């Protein structure tokens, strides 16, 4: 039996909420991500795991600041000093779209520290490449046409659909690699990829149509004893109750409100030939709160808004968003300083005001819509919407440029 710790999608330099910590100088949200990473490293050492597998996406992009590289490196070296092999595969946020550019984990390949192994192209690792851990790992990083063609140089003929070409090449490589497996050793497949049927979290700024989406049959093979996935931020087992477990560990912290209801954590699996058990370990992450209220009368407006929020003790240290929908005429009734004072203990508080107008723009007497130009109609709407004169002038200039471009057939 081999005990592994599997985590993914660290994105440790995400700092889209909160302020900087005055003592360390780091964004406080980055410190949240590092706190989760510390908990993972501490657990790996305390549990005496045999192998740590990180299934991709270390940072938010392939050009991290040196400070964040330092913080990641410190934690990886803690594992190395504890003689725990660490397998790091590159994810889509770790690599450059330009062929030949260094990826975000390049320094580990360059310096080659003991116990830290980086995989940036499809590879089969045997025990001798994993510091003697008695397991074999098929590692497939985030795939592009370039990485597949660099690994498989027998693809001479271009096909009409590059995604089809890539998937066929990967399938062929995987079949060849499975044929090289030691039948007596447990086998782990790890990849940073989309698997058809997985439930996505908010990481939808990934263009799903551009992902290489692997067929479930490619990973739910009896040749494997555990499949360690990265890329999708929601923890899930795509082969629940069957062998092998096909597990997305999920991200280690919430990236934004789209991941509001998702638990964050990592997986410890005990892997044997033909049998694997695993446990999802939930991390103590910062709370996100998202509330919304629609006002339909002007009685006790602020009391109604505050009642939509949790108690102050529940707001404390949370990232809070409150959306208010109301008729535009209620605007002067909303006491924004009072609302913000109520939520002052929040780590970050976002107040989103969405006024609506029921009044319809009235045309000048004797005019029909057909008699007015698009710019005249827009000017009428902006006037009815109480836009300032300078704003109307700027909007009119922009609208005129757009209309001229469209009518002239411009493409820029």
ROKEBA-32156 format. One record per residue (C-alpha): chain; residue number from 1; z, y, x. Coordinates in pm, whole numbers, always signed. Layout:
REM ROKEBA-32156
(rec A; NUM; (Z; Y; X)),
...
This chain:
REM ROKEBA-32156
(rec A; 1; (+0; +0; +0)),
(rec A; 2; (-92; +349; +124)),
(rec A; 3; (+88; +654; -13)),
(rec A; 4; (-130; +964; -36)),
(rec A; 5; (-74; +1319; -152)),
(rec A; 6; (-379; +1469; -322)),
(rec A; 7; (-420; +1838; -399)),
(rec A; 8; (-711; +2079; -436)),
(rec A; 9; (-827; +2432; -516)),
(rec A; 10; (-559; +2623; -327)),
(rec A; 11; (-739; +2962; -331)),
(rec A; 12; (-441; +3101; -140)),
(rec A; 13; (-581; +3456; -106)),
(rec A; 14; (-619; +3526; -478)),
(rec A; 15; (-442; +3859; -533)),
(rec A; 16; (-575; +3988; -864)),
(rec A; 17; (-231; +4075; -1006)),
(rec A; 18; (+80; +4251; -882)),
(rec A; 19; (+172; +4462; -579)),
(rec A; 20; (+227; +4395; -209)),
(rec A; 21; (+554; +4259; -79)),
(rec A; 22; (+709; +4538; +136)),
(rec A; 23; (+869; +4292; +379)),
(rec A; 24; (+576; +4062; +460)),
(rec A; 25; (+293; +4299; +370)),
(rec A; 26; (+126; +4019; +173)),
(rec A; 27; (+17; +4059; -188)),
(rec A; 28; (+290; +3913; -405)),
(rec A; 29; (+43; +3689; -587)),
(rec A; 30; (-66; +3545; -252)),
(rec A; 31; (+301; +3467; -190)),
(rec A; 32; (+301; +3274; -522)),
(rec A; 33; (+14; +3058; -398)),
(rec A; 34; (+184; +3008; -60)),
(rec A; 35; (+507; +2910; -237)),
(rec A; 36; (+316; +2634; -415)),
(rec A; 37; (+155; +2527; -88)),
(rec A; 38; (+497; +2514; +77)),
(rec A; 39; (+625; +2289; -203)),
(rec A; 40; (+330; +2055; -147)),
(rec A; 41; (+388; +2040; +231)),
(rec A; 42; (+764; +1992; +184)),
(rec A; 43; (+703; +1704; -57)),
(rec A; 44; (+451; +1535; +173)),
(rec A; 45; (+706; +1540; +456)),
(rec A; 46; (+1005; +1440; +240)),
(rec A; 47; (+813; +1155; +74)),
(rec A; 48; (+676; +1039; +411)),
(rec A; 49; (+325; +1007; +273)),
(rec A; 50; (+69; +829; +487)),
(rec A; 51; (-217; +1070; +423)),
(rec A; 52; (-275; +1413; +266)),
(rec A; 53; (-613; +1471; +102)),
(rec A; 54; (-718; +1826; +19)),
(rec A; 55; (-1025; +1815; -206)),
(rec A; 56; (-1169; +2158; -130)),
(rec A; 57; (-1153; +2536; -192)),
(rec A; 58; (-898; +2675; +51)),
(rec A; 59; (-966; +3042; -11)),
(rec A; 60; (-1146; +3255; -269)),
(rec A; 61; (-1455; +3275; -44)),
(rec A; 62; (-1585; +3162; +294)),
(rec A; 63; (-1473; +3480; +477)),
(rec A; 64; (-1094; +3483; +453)),
(rec A; 65; (-889; +3750; +629)),
(rec A; 66; (-725; +3629; +952)),
(rec A; 67; (-381; +3674; +795)),
(rec A; 68; (-462; +3416; +528)),
(rec A; 69; (-612; +3180; +785)),
(rec A; 70; (-285; +3211; +977)),
(rec A; 71; (-76; +3127; +669)),
(rec A; 72; (-290; +2824; +581)),
(rec A; 73; (-289; +2707; +944)),
(rec A; 74; (+89; +2727; +974)),
(rec A; 75; (+129; +2489; +682)),
(rec A; 76; (-137; +2245; +798)),
(rec A; 77; (+25; +2234; +1141)),
(rec A; 78; (+361; +2150; +982)),
(rec A; 79; (+197; +1837; +845)),
(rec A; 80; (+34; +1760; +1178)),
(rec A; 81; (+363; +1799; +1364)),
(rec A; 82; (+516; +1554; +1116)),
(rec A; 83; (+242; +1307; +1223)),
(rec A; 84; (+87; +1310; +874)),
(rec A; 85; (-295; +1291; +884)),
(rec A; 86; (-460; +1563; +677)),
(rec A; 87; (-814; +1530; +541)),
(rec A; 88; (-972; +1862; +443)),
(rec A; 89; (-1308; +1867; +266)),
(rec A; 90; (-1506; +2185; +210)),
(rec A; 91; (-1550; +2320; -143)),
(rec A; 92; (-1801; +2563; -288)),
(rec A; 93; (-1575; +2860; -207)),
(rec A; 94; (-1548; +2745; +156)),
(rec A; 95; (-1915; +2743; +246)),
(rec A; 96; (-2189; +3000; +294)),
(rec A; 97; (-2512; +2980; +94)),
(rec A; 98; (-2692; +3049; +422)),
(rec A; 99; (-2766; +2738; +621)),
(rec A; 100; (-2612; +2737; +967)),
(rec A; 101; (-2328; +2980; +887)),
(rec A; 102; (-1973; +2867; +965)),
(rec A; 103; (-1757; +2747; +678)),
(rec A; 104; (-1401; +2865; +609)),
(rec A; 105; (-1240; +2564; +783)),
(rec A; 106; (-1465; +2575; +1087)),
(rec A; 107; (-1186; +2641; +1339)),
(rec A; 108; (-1039; +2295; +1275)),
(rec A; 109; (-1371; +2131; +1353)),
(rec A; 110; (-1407; +2348; +1662)),
(rec A; 111; (-1055; +2302; +1800)),
(rec A; 112; (-1014; +1946; +1670)),
(rec A; 113; (-632; +1940; +1644)),
(rec A; 114; (-477; +1596; +1618)),
(rec A; 115; (-403; +1473; +1264)),
(rec A; 116; (-631; +1732; +1098)),
(rec A; 117; (-974; +1610; +997)),
(rec A; 118; (-1240; +1830; +833)),
(rec A; 119; (-1536; +1691; +640)),
(rec A; 120; (-1825; +1929; +581)),
(rec A; 121; (-2096; +1669; +518)),
(rec A; 122; (-2087; +1328; +345)),
(rec A; 123; (-1899; +1085; +566)),
(rec A; 124; (-1719; +749; +570)),
(rec A; 125; (-1389; +759; +754)),
(rec A; 126; (-1230; +436; +875)),
(rec A; 127; (-867; +386; +991)),
(rec A; 128; (-954; +473; +1351)),
(rec A; 129; (-1069; +818; +1228)),
(rec A; 130; (-754; +867; +1019)),
(rec A; 131; (-491; +815; +1288)),
(rec A; 132; (-464; +447; +1204)),
(rec A; 133; (-387; +479; +831)),
(rec A; 134; (-503; +144; +684)),
(rec A; 135; (-747; +288; +430)),
(rec A; 136; (-1112; +388; +423)),
(rec A; 137; (-1222; +718; +270)),
(rec A; 138; (-1565; +818; +145)),
(rec A; 139; (-1558; +1197; +165)),
(rec A; 140; (-1822; +1412; -6)),
(rec A; 141; (-1781; +1790; +25)),
(rec A; 142; (-1946; +2043; -204)),
(rec A; 143; (-2313; +1959; -199)),
(rec A; 144; (-2617; +2178; -169)),
(rec A; 145; (-2975; +2077; -105)),
(rec A; 146; (-2932; +2178; +258)),
(rec A; 147; (-2626; +1960; +321)),
(rec A; 148; (-2785; +1654; +162)),
(rec A; 149; (-3114; +1698; +347)),
(rec A; 150; (-2926; +1750; +674)),
(rec A; 151; (-2741; +1423; +619)),
(rec A; 152; (-3039; +1231; +486)),
(rec A; 153; (-3344; +1321; +687)),
(rec A; 154; (-3577; +1077; +517)),
(rec A; 155; (-3643; +1310; +222)),
(rec A; 156; (-3993; +1424; +311)),
(rec A; 157; (-4141; +1492; -30)),
(rec A; 158; (-4018; +1780; -241)),
(rec A; 159; (-3967; +1709; -608)),
(rec A; 160; (-4011; +1955; -891)),
(rec A; 161; (-3641; +1950; -974)),
(rec A; 162; (-3422; +2012; -665)),
(rec A; 163; (-3110; +1896; -850)),
(rec A; 164; (-3275; +1562; -927)),
(rec A; 165; (-3373; +1528; -561)),
(rec A; 166; (-3017; +1598; -453)),
(rec A; 167; (-2862; +1354; -700)),
(rec A; 168; (-3104; +1078; -599)),
(rec A; 169; (-3031; +1137; -232)),
(rec A; 170; (-2656; +1127; -294)),
(rec A; 171; (-2681; +809; -499)),
(rec A; 172; (-2883; +643; -225)),
(rec A; 173; (-2636; +749; +44)),
(rec A; 174; (-2340; +631; -162)),
(rec A; 175; (-2496; +289; -223)),
(rec A; 176; (-2564; +254; +148)),
(rec A; 177; (-2207; +361; +235)),
(rec A; 178; (-2045; +124; -17)),
(rec A; 179; (-2233; -154; +158)),
(rec A; 180; (-2055; -62; +483)),
(rec A; 181; (-1704; -83; +338)),
(rec A; 182; (-1445; -325; +473)),
(rec A; 183; (-1375; -556; +175)),
(rec A; 184; (-1014; -604; +285)),
(rec A; 185; (-916; -237; +288)),
(rec A; 186; (-835; -7; -4)),
(rec A; 187; (-1103; +257; -59)),
(rec A; 188; (-1062; +620; -162)),
(rec A; 189; (-1347; +844; -272)),
(rec A; 190; (-1281; +1216; -245)),
(rec A; 191; (-1526; +1486; -348)),
(rec A; 192; (-1545; +1848; -453)),
(rec A; 193; (-1781; +1828; -748)),
(rec A; 194; (-1830; +1836; -1123)),
(rec A; 195; (-1817; +1503; -1302)),
(rec A; 196; (-1987; +1483; -1639)),
(rec A; 197; (-1730; +1479; -1919)),
(rec A; 198; (-1458; +1667; -1733)),
(rec A; 199; (-1280; +1948; -1917)),
(rec A; 200; (-1323; +2277; -1738)),
(rec A; 201; (-1056; +2538; -1694)),
(rec A; 202; (-1145; +2901; -1643)),
(rec A; 203; (-1337; +2838; -1323)),
(rec A; 204; (-1639; +2918; -1539)),
(rec A; 205; (-1752; +3192; -1307)),
(rec A; 206; (-1897; +2880; -1151)),
(rec A; 207; (-2240; +2855; -1308)),
(rec A; 208; (-2216; +2508; -1458)),
(rec A; 209; (-2592; +2477; -1482)),
(rec A; 210; (-2618; +2522; -1106)),
(rec A; 211; (-2355; +2262; -1022)),
(rec A; 212; (-2452; +1915; -911)),
(rec A; 213; (-2295; +1724; -1200)),
(rec A; 214; (-2227; +1366; -1099)),
(rec A; 215; (-2259; +1085; -1351)),
(rec A; 216; (-1926; +918; -1437)),
(rec A; 217; (-2066; +581; -1332)),
(rec A; 218; (-2102; +711; -980)),
(rec A; 219; (-1725; +748; -938)),
(rec A; 220; (-1582; +492; -1183)),
(rec A; 221; (-1672; +201; -958)),
(rec A; 222; (-1461; -105; -888)),
(rec A; 223; (-1545; -52; -520)),
(rec A; 224; (-1298; +239; -524)),
(rec A; 225; (-921; +225; -560)),
(rec A; 226; (-857; +596; -610)),
(rec A; 227; (-1088; +894; -663)),
(rec A; 228; (-944; +1229; -547)),
(rec A; 229; (-1136; +1516; -703)),
(rec A; 230; (-1144; +1892; -657)),
(rec A; 231; (-1338; +2183; -811)),
(rec A; 232; (-1210; +2182; -1169)),
(rec A; 233; (-877; +2360; -1203)),
(rec A; 234; (-733; +2147; -1483)),
(rec A; 235; (-538; +1829; -1401)),
(rec A; 236; (-700; +1527; -1568)),
(rec A; 237; (-780; +1160; -1519)),
(rec A; 238; (-1139; +1082; -1619)),
(rec A; 239; (-1070; +707; -1619)),
(rec A; 240; (-723; +705; -1772)),
(rec A; 241; (-571; +360; -1817)),
(rec A; 242; (-841; +191; -1611)),
(rec A; 243; (-910; +123; -1244)),
(rec A; 244; (-975; +327; -1040)),
(rec A; 245; (-795; +645; -1142)),
(rec A; 246; (-1049; +932; -1127)),
(rec A; 247; (-823; +1234; -1089)),
(rec A; 248; (-871; +1608; -1071)),
(rec A; 249; (-545; +1736; -921)),
(rec A; 250; (-620; +2085; -1055)),
(rec A; 251; (-542; +2413; -880)),
(rec A; 252; (-201; +2491; -730)),
(rec A; 253; (-151; +2820; -921)),
(rec A; 254; (-305; +2991; -1222)),
(rec A; 255; (-601; +3204; -1122)),
(rec A; 256; (-604; +3410; -1443)),
(rec A; 257; (-536; +3404; -1817)),
(rec A; 258; (-806; +3145; -1872)),
(rec A; 259; (-566; +2891; -1719)),
(rec A; 260; (-274; +3006; -1932)),
(rec A; 261; (-193; +2667; -2086)),
(rec A; 262; (-266; +2448; -1785)),
(rec A; 263; (+9; +2288; -1581)),
(rec A; 264; (-40; +2323; -1207)),
(rec A; 265; (+56; +2067; -947)),
(rec A; 266; (-50; +1786; -716)),
(rec A; 267; (-68; +1408; -719)),
(rec A; 268; (+109; +1139; -520)),
(rec A; 269; (-70; +804; -543)),
(rec A; 270; (+22; +462; -412)),
(rec A; 271; (-309; +298; -337)),
(rec A; 272; (-365; -73; -288)),
(rec A; 273; (-676; -288; -296)),
(rec A; 274; (-745; -342; -667)),
(rec A; 275; (-436; -157; -791)),
(rec A; 276; (-322; +207; -782)),
(rec A; 277; (-42; +402; -946)),
(rec A; 278; (+2; +778; -931)),
(rec A; 279; (+230; +1058; -1047)),
(rec A; 280; (+142; +1418; -1125)),
(rec A; 281; (+400; +1656; -978)),
(rec A; 282; (+426; +1985; -1162)),
(rec A; 283; (+470; +2299; -952)),
(rec A; 284; (+700; +2586; -1046)),
(rec A; 285; (+439; +2858; -1097)),
(rec A; 286; (+454; +3213; -1229)),
(rec A; 287; (+443; +3239; -1607)),
(rec A; 288; (+148; +3395; -1790)),
(rec A; 289; (+202; +3536; -2142)),
(rec A; 290; (-85; +3640; -2367)),
(rec A; 291; (-13; +3800; -2705)),
(rec A; 292; (-227; +3975; -2964)),
(rec A; 293; (-160; +4182; -3276)),
(rec A; 294; (-386; +4331; -3543)),
(rec A; 295; (-242; +4639; -3718)),
(rec A; 296; (-344; +4681; -4081)),
(rec A; 297; (-106; +4953; -4197)),
(rec A; 298; (+62; +5254; -4041)),
(rec A; 299; (+422; +5160; -4125)),
(rec A; 300; (+647; +5111; -3822)),
(rec A; 301; (+350; +5067; -3589)),
(rec A; 302; (+541; +5054; -3261)),
(rec A; 303; (+810; +4825; -3397)),
(rec A; 304; (+536; +4583; -3506)),
(rec A; 305; (+371; +4596; -3163)),
(rec A; 306; (+698; +4532; -2977)),
(rec A; 307; (+783; +4247; -3215)),
(rec A; 308; (+460; +4076; -3102)),
(rec A; 309; (+603; +4048; -2749)),
(rec A; 310; (+863; +3793; -2633)),
(rec A; 311; (+1221; +3895; -2562)),
(rec A; 312; (+1271; +4100; -2243)),
(rec A; 313; (+1436; +3806; -2064)),
(rec A; 314; (+1122; +3598; -2127)),
(rec A; 315; (+896; +3877; -2006)),
(rec A; 316; (+1085; +3917; -1678)),
(rec A; 317; (+868; +3833; -1374)),
(rec A; 318; (+580; +3711; -1595)),
(rec A; 319; (+220; +3831; -1599)),
(rec A; 320; (+185; +3967; -1952)),
(rec A; 321; (-116; +4076; -2155)),
(rec A; 322; (-92; +4236; -2499)),
(rec A; 323; (-406; +4305; -2702)),
(rec A; 324; (-377; +4551; -2991)),
(rec A; 325; (-648; +4574; -3257)),
(rec A; 326; (-615; +4869; -3492)),
(rec A; 327; (-809; +5127; -3694)),
(rec A; 328; (-903; +5424; -3479)),
(rec A; 329; (-700; +5661; -3695)),
(rec A; 330; (-382; +5480; -3581)),
(rec A; 331; (-440; +5592; -3221)),
(rec A; 332; (-188; +5878; -3229)),
(rec A; 333; (+80; +5652; -3378)),
(rec A; 334; (+91; +5416; -3081)),
(rec A; 335; (+369; +5510; -2838)),
(rec A; 336; (+232; +5355; -2518)),
(rec A; 337; (+521; +5469; -2290)),
(rec A; 338; (+769; +5303; -2527)),
(rec A; 339; (+574; +4977; -2523)),
(rec A; 340; (+544; +4979; -2145)),
(rec A; 341; (+913; +5053; -2108)),
(rec A; 342; (+992; +4746; -2321)),
(rec A; 343; (+782; +4531; -2082)),
(rec A; 344; (+902; +4701; -1762)),
(rec A; 345; (+1058; +4380; -1622)),
(rec A; 346; (+720; +4202; -1625)),
(rec A; 347; (+559; +4122; -1291)),
(rec A; 348; (+244; +4282; -1432)),
(rec A; 349; (+180; +4418; -1782)),
(rec A; 350; (-166; +4474; -1929)),
(rec A; 351; (-203; +4668; -2254)),
(rec A; 352; (-549; +4624; -2405)),
(rec A; 353; (-619; +4866; -2690)),
(rec A; 354; (-913; +4787; -2918)),
(rec A; 355; (-964; +5058; -3179)),
(rec A; 356; (-1218; +5005; -3453)),
(rec A; 357; (-1390; +5259; -3667)),
(rec A; 358; (-1478; +5198; -4031)),
(rec A; 359; (-1652; +5531; -4073)),
(rec A; 360; (-2028; +5515; -4078)),
(rec A; 361; (-2235; +5775; -3901)),
(rec A; 362; (-2376; +6022; -4153)),
(rec A; 363; (-2734; +6137; -4109)),
(rec A; 364; (-2819; +6505; -4136)),
(rec A; 365; (-2927; +6591; -4489)),
(rec A; 366; (-3294; +6528; -4552)),
(rec A; 367; (-3332; +6282; -4263)),
(rec A; 368; (-3396; +5909; -4260)),
(rec A; 369; (-3329; +5675; -3967)),
(rec A; 370; (-3703; +5627; -3926)),
(rec A; 371; (-3745; +5998; -3865)),
(rec A; 372; (-3503; +6004; -3570)),
(rec A; 373; (-3578; +5896; -3215)),
(rec A; 374; (-3353; +5639; -3041)),
(rec A; 375; (-3192; +5917; -2837)),
(rec A; 376; (-3124; +6122; -3150)),
(rec A; 377; (-2963; +5822; -3318)),
(rec A; 378; (-2747; +5759; -3013)),
(rec A; 379; (-2644; +6125; -2998)),
(rec A; 380; (-2544; +6107; -3365)),
(rec A; 381; (-2336; +5794; -3302)),
(rec A; 382; (-2162; +5940; -2997)),
(rec A; 383; (-2081; +6259; -3187)),
(rec A; 384; (-1934; +6063; -3478)),
(rec A; 385; (-1738; +5857; -3223)),
(rec A; 386; (-1583; +6179; -3085)),
(rec A; 387; (-1729; +6143; -2739)),
(rec A; 388; (-1681; +6449; -2519)),
(rec A; 389; (-1984; +6670; -2455)),
(rec A; 390; (-1996; +6581; -2083)),
(rec A; 391; (-1973; +6210; -2166)),
(rec A; 392; (-2251; +6244; -2425)),
(rec A; 393; (-2469; +6419; -2168)),
(rec A; 394; (-2417; +6143; -1909)),
(rec A; 395; (-2475; +5868; -2166)),
(rec A; 396; (-2791; +6041; -2291)),
(rec A; 397; (-2928; +6062; -1937)),
(rec A; 398; (-2863; +5694; -1874)),
(rec A; 399; (-3008; +5593; -2212)),
(rec A; 400; (-3319; +5803; -2147)),
(rec A; 401; (-3376; +5627; -1814)),
(rec A; 402; (-3337; +5284; -1976)),
(rec A; 403; (-3571; +5368; -2265)),
(rec A; 404; (-3833; +5510; -2028)),
(rec A; 405; (-3809; +5202; -1809)),
(rec A; 406; (-3847; +4964; -2104)),
(rec A; 407; (-4134; +5156; -2259)),
(rec A; 408; (-4304; +5178; -1921)),
(rec A; 409; (-4263; +4807; -1855)),
(rec A; 410; (-4036; +4859; -1552)),
(rec A; 411; (-3854; +4561; -1407)),
(rec A; 412; (-3593; +4717; -1179)),
